[in-house]
Amino acid sequence: MCFIFLFITEICSCQVNTTDAQISKTSMESKKNNLFIRKYNLSSTSDKEIIVEDAWVEKIWFNKIKYGKVVKEIGRGCQLCFKLKQKATLKYRVDNFDSWLIEYNQNQRYLKAMSYVGVSYGIYDLGFPNCYTPDTLVFNLIQRRSTGSDIIEEKQGNIIFTADQEKEKK
């Protein structure tokens, strides 16, 4: 009987990513799981095609297997998460991520070591090592194109997020 339990536990853990930091699918899911820190809104963008569906900061978390069940374990730091509406005409699509970048504006001093936004599970994310969340976040939109052996990166505009004034009560 013990062998069967261990076997089932091993099968379940093979399909759960317990190594990489995870991201909530929405700010509502983040709130439900007590991970939510702060909501952000799109303040402005130079590309009118960009529509932000949701933006929030949450605690960094990982999936762990305990007693055969998947549980969330809080890590160190926080992460900005945001979803852009994915339209076929949008240059900055998730499925086209190798041809462009979202760069945290270097004029802001908070994240010099981790300045590029990543994509996980269709959601854009950027880690904050100390959970400091400024009221305004500025990102550069950078188009990448290949010319023979060189890759040229050109700034195309920006995205500016402004934090909601209300923080989640802890």
Secondary structure as GFF3:
##gff-version 3
##sequence-region A 1 170
A	DSSP	alpha_helix	2	14	.	.	.	ID=ss1
A	DSSP	alpha_helix	27	32	.	.	.	ID=ss2
A	DSSP	beta_strand	36	45	.	.	.	ID=ss3
A	DSSP	beta_strand	52	66	.	.	.	ID=ss4
A	DSSP	beta_strand	69	84	.	.	.	ID=ss5
A	DSSP	three_ten_helix	94	99	.	.	.	ID=ss6
A	DSSP	beta_strand	100	104	.	.	.	ID=ss7
A	DSSP	beta_strand	118	120	.	.	.	ID=ss8
A	DSSP	beta_strand	123	128	.	.	.	ID=ss9
A	DSSP	beta_strand	136	147	.	.	.	ID=ss10
A	DSSP	beta_strand	150	163	.	.	.	ID=ss11
###
